[in-house]
Amino acid sequence: MTDRADPRSDTSGRPNLVLVHCHDLGQHLGCYGADVDTPNIDRIAADGARMANSFCTAPQCSPSRSSMMTGYYPHENGVMGLAHMGWALGDDWETLPKRLRSAGYDTALLGFQHEVPDEPERLGYDYVDSGTKRALDLVDVVDDFFAERADADDPFFVSIGIEEPHRPFRREYLPDETYDAYDPEALPLDDFPYLPDATGVREDVADLRSVISEVLDPAVGRYRESLADHGLAEETAFVFTTDHGLAIPRAKGTCYDPGIETALLVHQPGVVEGGNVHESLVTNVDFTPTMLDLLGVDPPTDASGESFAPLLRGEPHDERDRIFAEMTWHDRYNPIRAIRTERYKYVRNFSVLPKVFVPMDVAPTASGREVHEEFHVPQRPAEELYDLEADPDESENLASDKKPFEPAAEASDPDPAHVDALDRLRDELESWMASTDDPLLDGPVPYPNVE
C-alpha cells in the first residue's frame, strides 16, 4: 500500500525521536499567546521551532492521529471515526513506528494511543507500556525508559501519549495549594471570543487552564529533564504536539480554527534550534514524512503528506498554500469537509445538522450547557466561507445561507466581494475529494459493520 522506508545497515549516527502528544490542547499554550502558564512547554519553542499555523486533518482523536501516523487523510486510511467504535487503523497500513523499525530503530509506546482499540503492537511498537496515560504518572515510566536506553547502540523512537487535558478536566489531581490557581470570576476570556462570557464558560476555562499549567506542563518538563539526565538530549529530536483543538464548544468536533489548530514544537540540537517561529501552513498529514526526513530516513513517495523538514532545518522549502480538514463520524454522523488558505476558510456540510456540533464529552459540561440553545437548535448552512483576515473568529458566513436540501431560490446570494474565492475554494475542495477517493462523494458514509 505504501513504500517501506529504506533500512540502512549503519544506524549509529541516527538521532533518536521523542514524540510527546496530548489530547485536546489545540494551541492553548503561553508560547502561542494564550493566557496560561506553560513555562516548560514554552521552553521547547524557545530552544527549537514553533509552527504558528499548524493544523490537523480532523477535529477528533482517532482520525487525526491516524493521519499523523500514516501520512494519509482519514477517508483514505479508513479511520473516519473513533477507533474503539469500529474505525480502527488496519494492520496493513505503514505507520511511523513501522517505518522507523524498518530503518533500524527500536520503537516504544508509553501511555496512550487511539489508532487501534487494543494491541498497540500492531502499529509497529517493539515495546508497549500502557499502564497509565496520566501525564504526571508517566514521569517515572519515562525516566525508567530513558535509563534503559542510555547505553543502547540502536537509535530509538518513543511515543509518549498523555491523557490530559481530555475531559473531564480532573482538577482533583491538582495539589491543594494550586487548586484555585485560576479564579473563574477574575479570568480574562480573550482567548475565547467565540463563546459567551458566562459562568459555565468561566468555570470550564479555569479548570482547563489549571490542568494544563499544573499537570501537563510540569510533566513535559520532567520528561525533558530525564532525557538530559541520562545523557540523551544532544542526540535526540524532541517533538511536542496534540491531536486537535480544545474540548470546548465550537472547537473540538468542528472545522473552525479552534477545532483544527494544533501546537507543534520541534527541537533537535544542531539541526532545529534557535527559537524560530514559522508562519507557513502545515498539517499533521505531513507529520510522518517530516519526521522521517528529519531523522535521515527516506519518506514515502506515494503518501498524501509531504515533508516540511527543510523548513525546520532552515533550508528552501515549497510551502503549502492550503490545508484540508474533515469530519465524518464521532458520537453521531457529522459529515464535513473544509479547505483553509492563509486568507479564507471554506466549509461544506453534507447533512442536516445543528448549527455547531458539540461532541458528547463537551455537551453536558458547564460550557456546553451555556451554548446549547445558540449552537444546537439552529440548522447549519450547506456552505460556509470566512475571510480570516477580516474575521479571524469565523463569525460572519460570506457564503449563501442555503440550508441542505433547501431550494436555491429561498437562499440569499453570497457576498459579491468574495464570490470568486467561494467558487475557487468550492472547486478545489471537490477536486481534492475526487483525487483522494473520498467516499462522501458517493453519498452518506455508513457506520462500519462491527461485531
C-alpha positions in Angstrom: 0.0 0.0 0.0 2.9 2.3 0.7 6.7 2.4 0.2 8.6 1.0 3.1 11.4 3.1 4.4 14.9 2.0 3.2 16.7 0.4 6.0 20.4 1.2 6.4 23.0 -1.1 7.8 24.6 1.6 10.0 22.2 3.5 12.3 24.8 4.6 14.8 24.7 8.2 13.7 20.9 8.5 13.6 19.2 10.8 16.1 16.5 9.4 18.5 13.0 10.7 18.3 10.9 11.5 21.4 7.3 12.3 20.5 5.1 13.7 23.3 1.4 14.0 22.3 -1.5 15.0 24.4 -5.3 15.2 24.0 -7.5 18.2 23.1 -5.0 21.0 23.6 -5.2 23.0 20.4 -2.7 25.9 20.7 -3.6 26.8 24.3 -0.1 27.4 25.4 1.8 30.5 26.6 4.1 30.3 23.6 1.1 30.6 21.3 -0.1 33.7 23.1 -2.7 32.0 25.3 -3.3 33.3 28.8 -2.0 30.2 30.6 1.3 29.4 32.4 3.3 26.8 30.5 7.0 27.6 31.0 8.2 24.1 30.4 6.5 23.6 27.1 7.3 27.1 26.1 11.0 26.3 26.6 10.8 23.7 23.8 9.6 26.5 21.5 12.4 28.7 22.8 15.0 26.0 22.2 13.7 24.9 18.8 11.0 25.8 16.3 7.3 26.7 16.8 4.9 26.1 14.0 2.5 29.0 14.3 0.0 27.8 11.7 -0.1 24.1 12.4 -3.4 22.2 11.8 -4.8 18.7 11.9 -6.8 16.7 9.4 -9.7 16.1 11.7 -11.0 17.8 14.9 -11.2 14.5 16.7 -8.9 11.9 18.2 -8.5 8.7 16.1 -8.9 10.2 12.6 -6.3 13.0 13.3 -3.9 10.6 15.0 -4.2 8.1 12.1 -3.3 10.8 9.6 -0.4 11.8 11.8 1.0 8.3 11.9 0.4 7.3 8.3 0.6 10.4 6.1 -2.9 9.9 4.7 -6.2 11.6 5.3 -8.8 9.9 7.4 -11.1 9.0 4.5 -8.0 7.4 2.8 -6.8 5.3 5.7 -10.4 4.4 6.7 -10.3 6.0 10.2 -13.4 8.2 9.8 -14.5 7.9 13.4 -13.2 6.7 16.8 -11.1 3.6 16.9 -13.0 2.0 19.7 -16.2 2.5 17.8 -15.2 0.4 14.7 -12.9 2.8 12.8 -9.5 1.3 13.7 -6.5 1.6 11.5 -5.9 -1.6 9.5 -2.9 -3.8 10.1 -1.7 -3.3 6.5 -1.0 0.4 6.9 2.6 1.5 7.2 2.9 3.7 10.3 5.7 5.9 11.6 6.8 3.3 14.1 6.7 0.6 11.4 8.8 2.7 9.0 11.3 3.6 11.7 11.6 0.0 12.8 12.4 -1.0 9.2 15.1 1.7 9.3 16.8 0.1 12.4 15.1 1.9 15.2 13.8 0.4 18.4 10.2 1.6 18.9 8.2 2.1 22.0 4.9 3.4 23.2 4.5 4.8 26.7 0.9 5.7 27.6 -1.9 6.5 25.2 -2.7 5.8 21.5 -6.0 5.8 19.8 -5.3 4.5 16.3 -6.4 1.0 17.3 -8.6 -0.1 20.2 -6.2 -2.7 21.6 -2.9 -4.4 20.9 -0.9 -1.3 20.0 1.9 -3.5 19.0 0.1 -3.8 15.7 1.1 -0.2 15.0 4.8 -1.2 15.0 5.9 -0.8 18.5 8.5 -3.3 19.9 7.7 -2.3 23.5 4.5 -1.0 25.0 3.7 0.2 28.5 0.1 1.4 28.6 -0.3 1.0 32.4 -1.1 4.7 32.7 -1.8 7.6 30.5 -1.8 10.4 33.1 0.9 13.0 32.5 2.5 13.0 36.0 2.1 9.3 36.5 4.1 8.8 33.3 7.1 10.7 34.7 8.7 7.6 36.3 7.8 5.4 33.4 9.5 7.7 31.0 12.6 8.0 33.3 12.9 4.2 33.5 12.7 4.0 29.7 15.5 6.6 29.2 17.6 5.0 31.8 17.4 1.7 29.9 18.3 3.4 26.7 21.3 5.4 27.9 23.8 2.8 26.8 21.9 1.2 23.9 23.5 1.0 20.4 20.5 1.4 18.2 18.5 4.7 17.9 15.0 4.7 19.4 11.6 6.2 18.8 9.4 6.6 21.8 5.8 7.8 21.6 4.6 9.3 24.9 0.8 9.6 24.9 -0.8 11.8 27.6 -4.5 11.9 28.5 -4.7 15.5 29.7 -6.4 17.8 29.0 -9.1 15.5 27.8 -12.4 15.8 29.6 -13.3 15.6 32.4 -10.8 18.3 33.5 -9.5 16.4 36.5 -8.7 19.2 39.0 -8.9 16.7 41.8 -5.4 15.6 40.7 -4.0 19.0 41.4 -2.1 19.8 44.6 -4.3 21.6 47.1 -2.2 24.8 47.0 -2.7 25.2 43.3 -6.4 24.1 43.0 -7.6 27.7 42.8 -4.7 29.0 40.6 -7.2 30.3 38.1 -10.2 32.1 39.7 -13.2 31.8 37.3 -14.5 35.2 38.3 -11.3 37.0 37.6 -10.5 35.1 34.4 -10.0 37.0 31.2 -11.7 35.3 28.2 -9.8 37.0 25.4 -8.7 33.6 24.1 -12.4 32.5 23.6 -14.1 35.3 21.6 -16.5 32.7 20.1 -18.0 31.8 23.5 -20.3 33.9 25.7 -19.0 35.5 28.9 -21.0 33.2 31.1 -20.5 31.4 34.4 -20.2 28.0 32.9 -17.7 29.0 30.4 -15.6 30.7 33.1 -15.7 27.6 35.2 -14.6 25.3 32.4 -11.8 27.6 31.3 -10.5 27.8 34.8 -10.4 24.1 35.2 -8.8 23.6 31.7 -6.0 26.1 32.5 -5.4 24.5 35.9 -4.9 21.1 34.3 -2.6 22.5 31.6 -0.4 24.5 33.8 -0.3 22.3 36.9 -0.4 18.8 35.4 0.5 18.8 31.7 3.3 21.4 31.6 5.3 20.2 34.6 5.1 16.6 33.4 6.5 17.5 30.0 9.3 19.5 31.7 10.2 16.3 33.7 10.4 14.3 30.5 12.9 16.7 29.1 14.9 16.7 32.3 15.0 13.0 32.4 16.2 12.9 28.8 19.1 15.2 29.7 19.9 13.5 33.0 20.5 10.2 31.1 22.8 11.9 28.6 20.4 11.5 25.6 19.3 15.1 24.9 22.0 16.1 22.4 21.3 13.1 20.2 17.5 13.3 20.2 14.8 15.2 18.4 12.1 16.2 20.8 8.7 16.9 19.5 5.6 18.1 21.3 2.1 18.2 19.7 -1.6 17.4 20.2 -4.3 15.7 18.2 -6.7 18.6 17.7 -8.4 21.6 19.3 -9.7 22.2 22.8 -12.6 20.2 24.2 -14.9 23.2 24.4 -17.9 24.3 22.3 -17.1 25.5 18.8 -13.7 23.9 18.9 -13.4 20.1 19.1 -15.7 18.5 16.6 -15.7 21.5 14.2 -13.6 22.6 11.3 -13.3 26.1 12.6 -9.8 27.0 13.5 -10.2 26.4 17.3 -11.1 22.8 16.3 -8.3 22.0 13.9 -5.4 24.2 15.2 -2.6 22.2 16.9 0.5 23.1 18.8 3.7 21.7 17.1 7.1 22.3 18.7 10.3 20.7 17.4 13.8 20.8 18.9 16.8 18.9 17.5 20.1 20.1 18.8 22.4 21.3 16.0 19.6 20.9 13.4 16.3 22.6 14.6 17.0 25.2 17.2 17.2 28.9 17.9 13.6 29.8 18.8 12.4 30.0 15.2 8.7 30.7 14.6 7.4 29.5 11.2 4.2 31.1 9.9 3.8 28.6 7.0 0.7 26.5 6.8 1.4 22.9 7.9 -0.8 19.9 8.6 -0.4 16.7 10.5 -0.9 14.6 7.4 2.7 15.8 6.8 3.9 14.6 10.2 5.2 11.1 9.3 7.1 12.2 6.1 8.6 15.2 8.0 9.8 13.1 11.0 11.3 10.5 8.7 13.1 13.2 6.7 14.3 14.9 9.8 15.9 11.6 11.0 17.5 10.9 7.7 15.1 8.1 6.7 13.6 8.2 3.2 9.9 9.4 3.5 7.2 7.6 1.4 6.8 8.8 -2.1 3.1 8.0 -2.5 1.6 9.4 0.7 -0.7 12.4 0.7 1.5 14.1 3.2 4.8 15.8 2.3 7.8 16.6 4.4 8.4 20.1 5.7 11.7 19.1 7.4 13.6 21.6 5.1 11.6 24.4 6.7 12.6 23.2 10.1 16.3 23.0 9.1 16.2 26.5 7.6 16.5 25.2 4.0 14.5 26.3 0.9 11.0 24.7 1.0 8.0 24.8 -1.3 5.3 25.7 1.3 1.7 24.7 1.3 -0.8 27.4 0.3 -3.8 25.4 1.6 -4.7 22.6 4.0 -7.7 20.3 4.2 -9.7 19.1 7.1 -12.6 16.7 7.5 -15.0 15.0 9.9 -17.4 12.1 9.2 -18.4 10.2 12.4 -17.9 10.9 16.1 -20.7 10.1 18.6 -23.1 10.9 15.7 -22.9 11.4 11.9 -21.3 14.8 11.2 -20.0 14.9 7.6 -17.9 18.0 7.0 -15.1 18.8 4.5 -13.1 22.0 4.6 -10.2 23.9 2.9 -8.2 26.6 4.5 -5.8 29.1 2.9 -3.9 31.9 4.6 -6.9 34.2 4.0 -10.0 32.0 3.6 -11.8 29.1 5.2 -14.5 27.2 3.1 -16.6 24.6 4.8 -19.0 22.2 3.1 -21.6 20.5 5.3 -23.2 17.3 3.9 -26.2 16.6 6.1 -28.9 18.3 8.1 -27.1 19.2 11.3 -27.2 21.6 14.2 -25.5 25.0 13.7 -22.5 23.8 15.7 -21.7 20.1 16.5 -20.8 19.8 20.2 -19.3 16.3 21.0 -20.9 14.2 23.7 -17.9 14.8 26.1 -18.4 18.5 25.8 -22.2 18.9 25.5 -23.2 18.2 29.1 -20.4 20.3 30.7 -20.8 23.7 32.2 -19.8 25.5 29.0 -21.8 23.1 26.8 -24.9 23.9 28.7 -24.3 27.6 28.3 -24.4 27.4 24.5 -26.9 24.7 23.9 -29.7 26.9 22.6 -27.5 29.0 20.4 -25.4 26.1 18.9 -27.8 23.1 18.9 -31.2 24.5 17.9 -30.5 26.4 14.6 -29.7 24.5 11.5 -26.3 24.6 9.8 -25.9 26.0 6.3 -24.7 23.9 3.5 -21.7 26.1 2.8 -19.6 28.4 4.9 -17.0 30.9 3.8 -14.9 33.1 6.1 -12.5 35.9 5.4 -9.8 35.1 8.1 -8.1 38.4 7.6 -11.2 40.5 8.4 -12.9 37.9 10.6 -10.4 35.6 12.4 -13.2 34.3 14.7 -15.2 32.9 11.7 -18.3 34.7 12.8 -19.7 36.0 9.5 -20.5 33.5 6.9 -19.9 35.0 3.5 -21.4 32.1 1.5 -25.1 31.6 0.8 -27.1 30.7 3.9 -28.9 28.0 2.0 -29.7 25.0 4.2 -29.0 21.5 2.9 -31.7 20.3 0.5 -33.4 23.8 0.6 -34.4 25.2 -2.8 -31.8 27.7 -4.2 -34.5 30.3 -4.7 -35.0 30.5 -1.0 -31.4 31.2 -0.2 -29.6 34.5 -0.1 -26.8 35.2 -2.5 -23.1 35.0 -1.4 -21.2 38.2 -0.6 -20.3 39.5 -4.1 -16.9 40.7 -2.9 -15.9 37.1 -2.2 -17.8 35.1 -4.8 -14.6 34.3 -6.8 -13.0 32.9 -3.6 -16.1 30.9 -2.9 -16.2 29.4 -6.4 -12.5 28.7 -6.4 -12.4 27.0 -3.0 -15.6 25.0 -3.7 -13.9 23.6 -6.9 -10.6 22.9 -5.1 -12.3 21.1 -2.3 -14.3 18.9 -4.7 -11.1 18.2 -6.7 -9.3 17.2 -3.5 -12.2 14.9 -2.5 -12.1 13.3 -6.0 -8.4 12.9 -6.1 -8.3 11.2 -2.7 -11.4 8.9 -3.5 -13.5 10.4 -0.7 -16.4 8.1 -0.2 -18.6 11.1 0.8 -18.8 12.0 -2.9 -20.9 8.8 -3.4 -23.4 9.7 -0.6 -23.7 9.2 3.1 -20.9 7.1 4.7 -22.4 4.2 6.7 -21.3 3.2 10.1 -18.8 0.3 9.9 -20.0 -3.3 10.5 -18.7 -4.2 13.9 -19.4 -7.3 16.0 
